[in-house]
Amino acid sequence: MSKFGSIFLSCIFFLAPHLSGASGEIPPIPAAWTAQNSVEYALAHSPDGRIALQRMDMATADLTLARGGYYPQVDISAAYGQTNNPMYSFGNILNQGVFTPGMDFNSPGRTDNTTIRMGMEYRFYNGGRDQASVEAAEAEYAFTGMEREEVFSRLAFEVVRSYHAMVQARDMLEARKASVDAIRASLRVATARFNAGDLLKADLLNLEVEESSGCENLILAEHQLELSQKIFLNLLGLKEGSVVLDTSDGYQPHLPEKLSYSQRPELKKLIYAEESAKAKLRVARGARLPTVDGFASYQYDKGFIIDGNGDSWMAGVKVNYRLFDGNRTGAAVAKCMAELASVQAQREKLELGLDLEVKRADLNHRQVIQRLQVTKKMVEQAEESARLSRTRFKEGVILSSELIDVEMRLTDARVRHSVANAEIHVAKADLRRAMGLAQFEENPGKKEDTREKPE
């Protein structure tokens, strides 16, 4: 097996645990969505995945075409004809074995002939172009597999981000509801105090305005949750449906200690593209070398007019060397060399970008961890402050404006904590994507690609 054969097999081995839905089977819609089953369903149901699958089928066909050069070309033909042309008639007589002395060569007469011929040709050597073509096709098949992996990597990350956007929208909605409930509770206290003559009208109006503002924010939060659900369903390839979230699994994907982008499909794509370009360069250079072909044929001839028949065979070897082709080979070599240099430059540029992307994702992940700790403490402090302020307002110690400020700080702290809690999951997913890792190490619902693969 060539070195590209081993590359190709390792590519398939790499793809199998990361791809989902390759067999064409779509998992059923679960009763409740988790981040993991959302990714699994999206990868199986995504139109992008099916498009990538068709591209892999095309690459498989290209590989089969390239391997066709290893096999002989065999053909069979049959023909029937009549003639009185002296040359062809005399040839028919000879082929049918009915020549007799004294025959007039200039006018052998009218003859017919049924010819059945089987021939075979095989190219023993063509400058290594067949092998190089196969290696190029193998690299391009692996390239196509990495394209599919790249699509799935982006889709999986977007699903995880959309899922946690819904969680964040749900938590924000709960925070807005809690804020409105707290203001309404304080408003009932304020109404009782106002009726008792213990509160100014302005303070009561302040709380009523704050209640209206809270209701507006609640409406916006409900709309944001509905919109995030629509985006989530769209990523899954669903036009409509109810979205029930299950965040109780608490699954936390592992992050390696060492940062690396070596597993990124984008990088592997260019590695395979470089190998393909090198193989194509060998194909172009092979045109400068001679070709050696072997051929053999068997022919049977049958005539009905003169009632004769006969058979014959032919075999031989042919060597061909093109002395001048109008500089076409030189131009093809120059083009392949330029393509190879271009791919190598693209790889260098990509590695710089991927390195920056990994470091940026890692920095963002560490920053969000710190924010989560800070916002958690903020919520605890704001909840205690709000509890004390409500008691003091009920006792008439503070004004409604002070209570409103405290309630707003509590709501703001809850919203900040909700955002940080969602972003910690998204940051971790983004770091795994930047490192070329699957979003989930284990996925029992996934199935290997059961399509027939080139050997």
Helices and strands as residue ranges (DSSP letters): H 3-15, H 35-45, H 47-67, G 68-70, E 73-83, H 86-96, E 111-125, H 129-195, H 201-235, H 265-286, E 291-303, E 308-320, H 328-394, H 400-434
